[in-house]
């Protein structure tokens, strides 16, 4: 297996994305075990970009772990700061996963105005009498609406054009 190589601009973008991440994998006193590799592989499959915290004071050991993790998982080295290692592996989807994504995206049809298709939602309507149970009522919700607390429908506000576009028009 080989370590994935990325160019400097991609590495810079990934470093900025990783800034807000928390470490998902921790390597303790036992070092790099098969369980740690499996967990890092699972995290990379889910997130593509992860931080790994290495608990230990030996810098050379951390660098060796960094090389070994990237080599075994076919991932790219993004950043090494102190005890944190940032690695990246692009997500490769199988044919079945692609079909699932396509079927999910085709379920969310849009109408001509760009809003989501109308859907029917069951809403509990409460009465003034606290002794009575709330009645479930089928309500039709358009794509630009949402159901608020109490079963009220709220419409999305129209987006304001930017100042530049207002001045040009």
Order of alpha helices (4+ residues) and beta strands (2+ residues): alpha-beta-alpha-beta-alpha-beta-beta-alpha-beta-beta-beta-beta-alpha
